[in-house]
Amino acid sequence: MTKELYSISHIAKILKAQSFLPHPDNVIRKLLTDSRTVIDPEGSLFFAVKAQRDGHSFIHHAYQNGIRNFVVSDLGYAEKYADANFLLVNNVLQALQDLAAYNRNANDLKVIGITGSNGKTIVKEWLYQLLAADFNIVRSPKSFNSQIGVPLSVWQILPEHTLAIFEAGISRKEEMGSLAEVIQPTIGILTNIGEAHAEGFENKEEKLAEKLKLFKQTELFIYAPEYVAGINISDLPGEKKFSWSMTLPADLKISFIEPIEGRSYIRAIYQEKEIECLIPFIDKAAVENGIICWATLLALGYSPEEADLRLEKLTQVSMRLELINGIENCSIIDDSYSADISSLAIALDFLNSQNQHPKKTLILSDIYETGKKNEVLYAEIAALLAQKNLNRLIGIGPNISAFADLFSMEASFYESTQSFVENLPAIHFSNETILVKGARRFEFEKISKLLTLKIHDTVLEINLNALAANLQFYRSKLKAGVKVMAMVKAFSYGSGSFEIANLLQYHKVDYLAVAYADEGIALRKAGISLPIMVMSPEPSAFEAMVKHQLEPEIYNSNILKSFLNFLPAYEKNFPIHLKLDTGMHRLGFERTDLPALLKILKDNNQLKVVSIFTHLVASADTEHDEFTTHQLNEFAYLYKELEHQLGYQPMRHALNTSGVTRWQNAQMDMVRVGIGLYGFDSALDHNKGLQTVAVLKTTVTQVKELKAGETVGYSRKGIMSNGGKIATVKIGYADGYNRTFGNGVGKMLIHGKLVPTIGSICMDMCMLDITGMHVKTGDEVIVFNEQHTIVDLAEQIGTIPYEILTNVSQRVKRVYFYE
């Protein structure tokens, strides 16, 4: 049965669900778990999955977006929306997986299943490039490899597909079994077993055993013996097995790897003969992923000669959207390396999450290899763009241009990228968010470069997916109903302004907090509608705060009286937050201040205390747990007194990032998460469970050979006693790289190797000792990343991660990535 013929009544039978179907013949084409990502509302089935947030709470939003078909585990919703179809099941996630597994079984095709710690998505995309000439392939969109992502991927299988390539990712025990039932791979690929997502397992052996469950029924298993150490070959899955290795005996034994002009020349022994291939990449991870693809082609029966020809043509895979500043006060979302319906929908959702500009524009190329006729394809795209409320379309390519009449919004069309570039001076862009989305053959990177402000070679890359994952990490620790206030003060700890706030708003945090009113005003002007607390309200900013509905933190009677004197008499119930001092002794009301505070607040209807909070001094430190307990007890006493006199119950909050980790019984009504969002929590061992959000990188400006005894930098502080080689790089103390990092204290990564500074740090640059290394002008230099962390830098100069991150200068351009 084809997916187009899945009626809601048929799905009810598949799932053995109790059904309430006023429209039993509705045809289901799309499955959804996110009410924000609606493409085809009439043909969509919404699964109210209970994950870190309960999907049932988003049914109303999905209904408003046109959805009329739901799978739920709570019968009450069927009564609220009598004109919608509802399927009642015990476990909504299991129902989603069962439906996808049914679709998998209904279609007879080869299926490649990929798992491992790293490289899954790249191997999947490269295999798609390598095999697309011989198969009609369906594959996971982006990195859809989770308990939800896998069934959504498998649902895409149609009868015309002859090969599927799906990836599966897990983070704890007992997860892979369900994914194996959905994917049912006939060919299995294990990329590697490393440290990624290790926190959910006792050890590497347990992690490996769980991952191998994916391949229990595979006909062919492709692996490296290094990654399955300790397991007898007879105990490995797969009727047939194909191994590759750089160090151990294997079916494909790598004997030689040499970088040649940006490519890797590789020799290996296969079937007792020497074979070779050329892979157009040189970094270690890409070479390993390329070898996995080489092994897969050989295992599938391709000749060494044919495999070599195909591998040489591999192209870079960019799975991330890039958000950067553009010309004429525009924001550019660069997704210029791929174009298909699924990734277009994802990119449009990200476009809609950006509220800093009122106008949203899409530059879109022709889309190929969809298996659909052009008239059907572009009608679907036109409906998608209308549904996403796009303001302007610029279509590039003969196919999309031929269907110009389908698009109802402001639109213009060009036959080629070159034609668009030639006409660019006459095309007006201003104060808009522009999504650049193109098939690789259109070379849309040319367009992105023309629309982007020139970026200083030193950049701070912000991984928005990692930030969202860290938010979910803390949410997973919260009891039901506990709200989240996200701290975005100090330019979001140096990471950005509206870019971070837009993401947090999209992921539905409950509050934002800024240090000063001007930070909150900037967010309001960028379209942020969340409640915003201002931690240091100043009388000079009161008027702007009221105008932009910013809520002040009130920490003493003087600021309270000043704010009350400013408020017009007609203002009623303006929200404020009371700060109590229980031991920090920085700001806040103490026990002796309560009578005067209550005298002002009691029976006052101009103000409404929406929250009362305190700040824990040492929530991360076990040695101060007794004092933390004292703070919490003092806060409970003070809150009770205030609540009694006010006659209502404001929200309570005391926990900061480390508090959420260690003091789960003190979550109260809301928690405040700050530095944890950016990957740092001093209460966690090595920040276990958090992802690195920020990477600071620069480039080499010049390389010099110095003789023995020559010196480097101001005051001749750097001495090359034995001579050697130095690299000057484009970062200095004006960029936030502290002068104390000079003279060997600081280190940076070049080609994966840590090298020390030499000489003093200058304003705009510094020098590194690269003696013995092959480094050239333009090479990338990592100041900090997930390998050489901000924690490492903080330890080098005796400070804390907060200072390292917030000190990155505003002149260092921020580039935001979103997958």
N, C-alpha and C positions, 0 to 999 in steps of 0.2 A: 504494500500500500504506500502511495506517495504521501509526503507530508501535507501537500495541498488538500488531501482528502480526509485529514483528521478532523472530524467534527467534534464538538465539545461532548456530545453524547457518546461518541466512540471512545474518547479519552476517559470518560467516566467509567466505562466498562474495563478499560485497560488498568486503571488504578483501583478498581473495585471500590469506588467512592460513593458515598451517599450524595445524591445530586439534587439540586434545586435549579431547574433549567427552564426558565420562561422562553428561551430561544435555543432549543436543542440542536438546531442545524447550523449554528455558528461554526464557521471553518477557522481552525487555528493554524496560523503560519509561524508565529513568533512566541517564544517563551521569555518571560520577564521576571526578574526578582528585584528590579530597581524602578521605582515609579517615576524617576527622572529621565529614564532612557527609553522613551516611547518612540517607536518608528511607525508602526502600523497598528493603531489602537483597536480598530475593528477586528483584526485578525490575531490579537495578542492574548495570551493567557498569563495572568499574574499569579506567581507563587509567593504567598506570604510566609517566607522562610523566617524561622526564629534563629537568628545568628546573634551577633553582638548587639543588634537592635532587632526588635520584633517587627517583622514585615507586616503584621496585621495593622500596626499603627500608621501604615502608609497606604492602606486601601483607599481611604478617602481621596488622597492625592492622585492615586492611579485612576480612580473613578472620574475625578475632575479632568484628567488628561484623556478621557475617552475610553478607558478600558471597561469592558463589560463581561469579562470572563475571569474567574478567580478560583484558586485552590487554597483552601484555608483549613485550619484545625479548630477554629472557633465558629460555632454555628450562628452566633448572634449577628454576624454581619449580613447574612442572607436576608434577614428581616429589615435591615436598614436600607438596603438597595434592592428593592423588589424587582426592578427591571433588569437586573444583572444575573448572569449564570454563576452558580457557586458549586464547587465540589468540596465535600468535607472528607478529610483524611486524618489519620492519627499523626502522621509525621510529614510535613510539607516538603522538607528537603529530600526525604526518601522517595516521595511521590515524584519529585522532579527527576531524580536519578532513575527511577523505574521507567518513567516515560521515555527518557533518552535511551535507556537500554533496550526498550521495545523497538524504537526506531533503528537502533544499531542492528538488532536481530532481523528486522524486516528488509534489510539491504545486504546483498551478498557482494562483498568487496574486500580487498586487502586493507588491513589497518596496521599502521606503524604506531606503536606506543613508545613514548620517550620519557624517561625519568632520570634523575640524578640530582646532585647538589647544585651544579652550575651548567650553563650551556644549553639547556633544553630548548629554549626559544630560538637561539641562533641555529642549532642543528636542524630544528624543524623547518625554519625558513630557508636554509641552504638546501635541504633535501627537496623542498618545494621547487627551488630554482633548478636543481639538478634533474628532477624527474618529471617536470611539467610537460616536457615534449612527448612523453610516452603515456601519461595517465591524465584523466580528468580528476583533479585532486581537490578534496575538501580538507581544511586544516583549522586548528585552533586560531581564533582571532587573537592578535597580540600575544599575551602570555596567559590566556584563559586556562589555568591548570589546577584550579582549586576544586573543592567539593561542589561548588556552584558553577564555576567556569567550565569544568569538564562536561557536565550534561548539556549546558548551553551550546558547547562546541559540537558535541555528537548529534544534537538535534538538527544540525545543518545538513546532515547526510541526505542526499537525494538519490533516486535510482540510477541517474546517469553518471554518478561518481564511480570511478574504478579504483581509487586509492584514497585513504584517509590518513592524515598525520596528526596525531593528538599528543600533547604533553600532559604529564600528571605531576603535580607537586604536592608534597605532604609536609606537615610540621610536627606531627606527633604519631604515636602508635594507633593502630586500628583505624587508620584513614584510607590506606591504599586498597583494601578489599573492596570497598564500595566503588572506587574509581575503576578497578579492574573489571567489575561486573558491567560497568557502563561502556568502557572502551573495547574490551575483549580483543586485545591486539593479536594479530597473527604474526607480526614481526616486532621484536622488542629491542630497544636500544637503551643501554645504561651509559650515561655520559661520564659520570664520575661520582665519587663519594668524598665529600669534603666537609667543611665546618658550617656551611650555610644551613640555617634552620635546625641546628644541632640541639637547641635548648629543650626540645620536646622528647629527647631520647636519652636513655641511660648512657649509651656509648655508641661508637661508630658501627659496631656489629649489629646492634639492635636496629639502628637506622637502615643498614643495608638489608637486613632481613625483611623489614617492612617494605622497602622499595621493590624488592624482588617479587613481592606478591603480585605486582602488575603483570608479570610475565609467566604466570603459572601455566597458562594454556597456549603459549606461543609456539609457532612452528619453527621460528628462527630467532636466536638470541645473539645479539652483537654486544661485545663487552671488552674491557681491558682486564687482564688477570690481576693487575695491581690493585684494582678497585674491588675485587672479590676475594682478597687474600683470606685464607683460612677455610674456604669452602671447597670441597672436592668437586672436580669438574662434573662428576656423575650426579652431583646434587644440584647443579645449576639448572635453571629452567631451559626450555626449548628442546624440541625434537632434534633440531640441528643447532650447532653453535659456531660462531665465527669470532675469533679473538684478534685483537691488535695490541701492540705494546712497543714501547721504546726501550725497555730494559729486559723483558722476560721472553721466553719462547712463545710464539703466537702465529696464527695463520698469516697475519700481516705484521712482520717484524721490522720496525723502523730501524734503519742502520745509519742514516745521515740526514741532517737538516742544516741548510745553509741559507742565510738571508742574502738575497741578491736584488738590489735596487727596489726595495719595498715589497718584494715577494719572497716566498720561502720555497727553495728547491729541496725536495725530499726524495730519498731513495729508500727502498725497502725490499725485503725478501718475501716473495709470495709464490707458493707452489714450486719452491726450490729454484726460483728464478729471480733475478734482480729486476725490479720495476721502478718507475719514477713518476713523480707528478710535480706540478708547480701550483702553489696556492698563493693568491694575490694578497697575502697578509703576512706580517712578521711577528706580531705580539704572541706571547706564549699561549694564551687562552684561545685565540683564533686558530693557531696552528693545530692545537689539540682538537678543536671542533672540526677543522678541516679533515684531519686524519680519521675522525669518527665517520664523517661523510664518505671518505675514500673507502673505508672498510665496508660501509653499507652498500655502496655501489658494487664492489667486488662480491660481497655476499649475495647480492641479488642477481649475479651472473653477468654483469657488465665486464667487458674486456679491460685490461689495464690501460690500453691505448684510448679507449672511449672514455674511461673514467678520468684520465689525465686531461683530455680535451675539455670535458665539462667542468672539472674543478678549476681550471685556469680562468674560466669565465665567471666565477663567483663574484658577486658584488656585495658591498657593505650593507648590512641590515640595520636600519635605524628604527627601533621599536618605540622611540620616545618622541612625543611632541616637544617642541622647544619654544618657550615663551620669552620673547626679547623685546626691547624697546625699538620702535620704528621711527621712520621719518614723520614729520608733521604731527607729532604727538600721537602717533598710532602705536598700538601693541600688535606685534606680529607673532602668530602661532605657526611655526615652521614644521610642517609634516610633509615635506616635499619629496619623500622617497618611496611612497607607496600610495595606491588608490584602489580601494575596493569598498563595497557597500558597508561591510561590518566596521572597518576602521574609520570610514567616513562618519558613521553614526556616532562612534566614540569621540571623534575629533569635534563634531558639532556640539556634543554635550559639554565638552571642555570649553568650547567657544562660548556657549551659553552661560557657563559658570563665571565668565569674566564680565564684571559689571562696571569696569572703569570707564567705558565709553558707551554711549547710547546706540551707536550704529555698529552692526556686525556684518562683515563682508566675507564671502568665500571666493577664492580663486581656485577653480577646479578644472582638471584636465579630463580628457576622455578616459574612460575606465574599460579595461580589457579583461578577457579570460573569465567572464562571469558565467558563461553558459546560457545567457539570456539574449534574446533578440534586442537590438538597440531600442526599438520603440517601447518595449516592456521595461528595459533597464532605465531609460531616462524618464519615463513616466513615474517609475518608483522613486528615482532621485528627486524629481520635481515635487512629489508628494512629501518626501522626507524633508526637503528644504522649507516647504510651506509649513509643515507641522512644527519645525524647529524655529519658526518665526525669523528666518533669515531676512536681512534688509536688502542685501545686494549680492548678485552673483556675477562673476567674471568667468566665463567658460572659455577654455582653450582647447582646440582640437576640432577636426572636421565632424566628428560624430556628435558631440554635444552641441556644436553649432547648428547642425541639421535639425535639431529638435528644440530650437530656441523658443518656439511658440508655447512649449509646455510650461515654461517658467513664468510665474505670475509676479514675482518681485522685480525690482529694478535690475536690469541685466544687460550685459554687453558680451560679445563673443569675438574670438580671434582664432584664425586657422592654425596658428602655431605659437610657440613660446617666443620666437624671434619677432613675429608680428606684434605681440603684446609689448615686448621690450622696446620696439621702435616707436610705439604709440604711447609709451609710459608718460612722457612729458605732458601729454594732453589729458591724462587721466587724473582726476582730482582725488587725493586721499587726505583726510584730515580727521583727527579725533575719532578714530574707529578701531575696532579690533578686527584684524584681517587674518583669516585662516588660509594658509597656502597648502593645498593638497593636490599632489600630482603623481601620476604614474612615472616610473623612473625614466622612461624613454623621453619624457618631455623636459628633463633637466630643469626642474623648477627651482633648484638651488640658485640658479642665476637670478630668478625673481626675488627670492628671499634676500639675497645679498643687496639687491638694489633697494629694497624696502627697509632694510635694517640700518639703524645708526651704526657708524663705525665703532667697533668694540675694542677697547684697550686690551692688549694682549694678556693682561692679568684679569682673570674672571673668577667669580664665585658661582659655582654651579649648584643649584638647589634642586634636589630630587623631591618633587611634590608627592610622588607615590610613597616614598619613605616616610615623609611627614604624616601622610594619611595613615600609614601602617602603624606609626608610633601612637597616633591618636587612638586607633583601635586597640592597641596594646593596653593602654590605660583604661579605655572603656571596658575592656574585658574583665578588669579587676573590680568594677563598680557594681554595687547592688542595684536592683531594678529601681528606676525612678530617680537615681542620683544624677544631677545635672553636671555639665562640664563648662567651666569658664577657662578659655584659652588666653594665655598671656601673650600679647603681641606688642608689648612696650619696646622701646629702644629699637624701632625699625625691625620688629619681630626678631629680637636678639641678633640683629645684623643681617637677617635673611631676606627682608623685604617688607613691603607695606601691603598694598591691596592684593598683591599676588598671593601672599600667605592668607590674608583674611578671606579672599574669595574662596579659596580651597576649604577653609574651616567653615565658612557659611554653607558651602555646597555639602559638606559632611555633617551639617546640622549640629554644630556645637551650640550651646545655649546662651553663652555670653562671651564677649571679648573684653579684655582689659588693656588699657594703654596708660602710660605714665602721665602724659600731658594732653591738654585739650586739643592742641593743634594736630596731634597724631590721630585723634578721633575724628576731627573735622575732615582730615584728608581721606579717611576711610569712608565717611558719609558721602563725600564728593565723588568717590570711586564706586558708589552704588551699594555699599555695605549697609544692610538694614538690621542686622543683629543688635540687641542691646549692648551698649558699650559703657563700661565703668571707667572713669578717669581717676587715677590714683592720687594725682597731685593737682587738684583744681586750684586755679589762681583767680582771684577776684577780677582781674583784667579780662579773663576769658569767660566769665559767667554768661554774658549775653550770647556769645557764640555757642556755648554749651546748651543753653535752653533752645536756641534756634535749631540746633542739630540733634536735639534729644540725646544728649550725652549725660550720663548719670554720675554725679560726683561721689567720691569717697569722702566722708566727713570724719575727721579724726580729732578735732577739738572744738570747743565751744566757740572760739573766735571765727573759724571758717564757717561754722553752722550759722552764726548770727549774720555774718557778711552775706551768705547766700540767701538767707531769709529776707534780709533788708533789700536785696536786689530784686527778688521775685515780685512780679506784679501781684496785686491783691487778688486778681481774678484767677491766678494760677492755682490749680487744685491737684493734690496727690502727685506732685512731681517726685520721681523716684530718686532716692538717695541710698547710700550704703554706709553703715556705721562700722568704723574700725576700732576694735578693742585691743588695748595693750595688755597682754598677759605675760610678758617677759622679754619681748624683743627690745623694749625701751627705745623705740625709734619714733613711731607715731602711734596715736590711738588713745582712746579714753580708758582710764583706770577706774578701779572700784570707787575711789573717792570722788570721781567726776560724775558719777551717775545721777545724784540728786539734781545738779545744775542742768545736766543734759535732759533729764526727764521733765524738768520744769518748762524747758523750751518746747519739747516735742509733744507733751501731753495736750490733747484736744486741739492740736494744730492740724488743720486740714490742707495746708498748702504743700506739705511734704508727706511722702509715703516711704517709710523705711522698707525697702524691698529685700535687703539682706543685712545681716550682722556677721562680722567675721573677725578673725584674728590671724596672726602670722606665727607659725612655729619656728623657733630659733634653730633647732638641731634635730629635725625629724629623721635625718639619715644616720645619725650617730647613736649607736647603742649605748655608749657611755653616758649619754644625756637623756636616756629614756625616762628616768624618774622626773626630770625637769619637764619633759614633753607631757608626761601624764599630769603634772601640776598645771601646765598651761591649759590642757584640755578641761581639767576640772574647774579651773578658774573661769574659763570661757563659758562652761555650762552654767555656772552660778550667775555670771553677769547676764547671760542671755535670758535666763529665767526671770530675773528682775526686770529686764527691759520688756520682755514679752508680756509680763503681768501688767505693767503700767501702760503699755501701748494698746493692749486689748486685741492684738492680732499676732500672727506668727510669721515674721519675716524669715526668709531663707537663712540657714546657718551654713558657714563654711570655714574650715580651718586648714585643710590639707593642701600642701603644695605637691610638687612632683614626687619627691621622696616620701612624703606623707602618704600618698596614694599607694606606694609600693609597700610601706611598712606598717601603716596604721589603718587597716581596712575597717576596723570597728568604729572609726571616727569619721566616716565619710559624710555623715549628716545629710544635708539637702543638696550640696554642691561641692565640687572640688576644683582647685585651680591648678592647671597643668601648664608649666612654662618650659624650662630647658629640656624637659623630657621629650617634648615634641620634636626637638632638634637632635635627639639621639643621646642625651646625657642624663644619667641618674646616678648620683653618688651612693644611693642605697642598693644599686645593682652591681653585682660582681662583673667588672669589665662591660658594663651597660648591656648585659645579656638580655636578649629579647628585643632590643631596640635596633633600628637601622640608621646608618649614617645618612644624614640629610645633605650636608654641605661638603663640597670639594673646592678647595682654593688652588688654582693652577696658574702658571705663568709660562714664559718661554725664554729660551736662551737668545740674548742679543749678540753676543760675540764670544769667541773662544780664543784664548791666548796661551802661548807657550812661554814660560818664564825660566830664567836661569837660576842656578843655586844662589841664594842670598838675596834675590830681588824681593821687593815688598809689594803689598797689595793694599790699596785704599788709603783713606785719610789717616794722618799721623803715623803712617807706616806700621800700623798695628799687625797687619798680616805678613808673616815672613815665610817665604818658600825656602827653607833651609837647604833642601836637596834639589830645588827646582821642581818643575812639573807643569801642570796645565790647569787653568782656571776658566770658568764660564761666568760671564756677567748675565744676570737674569733681571727681568723687568718687574721687580717688586722692591719697595723700600719702606721706610717708616711712615711716609705719607700715605701709603696703602694699608698701614696697620701692622706691618711686620716690625715688631719692636726692636729698638737698637740693641737691647740686651741679648738678642739672638746672634750678635756678631762674634767674630773671633772663635769660631768653632762650636759655640754653644748650640746654635740652631742647625738643623739638618733638613734637607729636601730630597725628594725622590726623582732620580733621572734614570730612565730605562729600568725601573724597578729596584734600583740600588740607592741606599741612603748615602748622601754626600754632605760634608760639613761646610758651613760658611767659612770664609776666610777674610780677615780684615773687618773694618767697621761697616755697619749697615748704613747705606746712603739714603737720601730722601726718596729717590725714585728707583733705586736698583741696589743690588748687592752681588757679591761674588761667591762662587762655590769652588771648592777644590775638587777637580775631576781628574786628577792625575791617574793615568792608566786606563781611562775610559775613552770610547769613541763617541764623542758628542759633537754636534754641529749646530750652527745657527738655526733657530726656528724650532729646535727640539722642545717637547713639552716637559715642564718641570712641575711636580706636585708639591705644594707647600703642606697641605694636609688632605687626607682622605680616609677611607676605612682601614687602610693598612698603616699609614703614618698619621695617627689620629690627633685631634685637637687636645686630647688628654695628654698625649706625648709632648706636644708643644708646651702645654701649661706646666708640665713637670720640668721641662728644660729651663724655664725662667722663673719657677717658683710662684706660679699664679693659679687661677682656676679657669676651666673651659669657658665660663661666661665671658671673661675678659678677652680671651683670644677671639671668640666669635664676634662679640660686639665691637671690637676694635677694627674689624675689617672696614676700611674707609668707604665712604659713599662714592668715591671716584672709581672704585673697583666695580665694574659692571656685573650685575646679577643676571644670570641666565637660568631659566626655570625649565625643568624637564618633567613631563607627565606621560605615563604610559597608558 
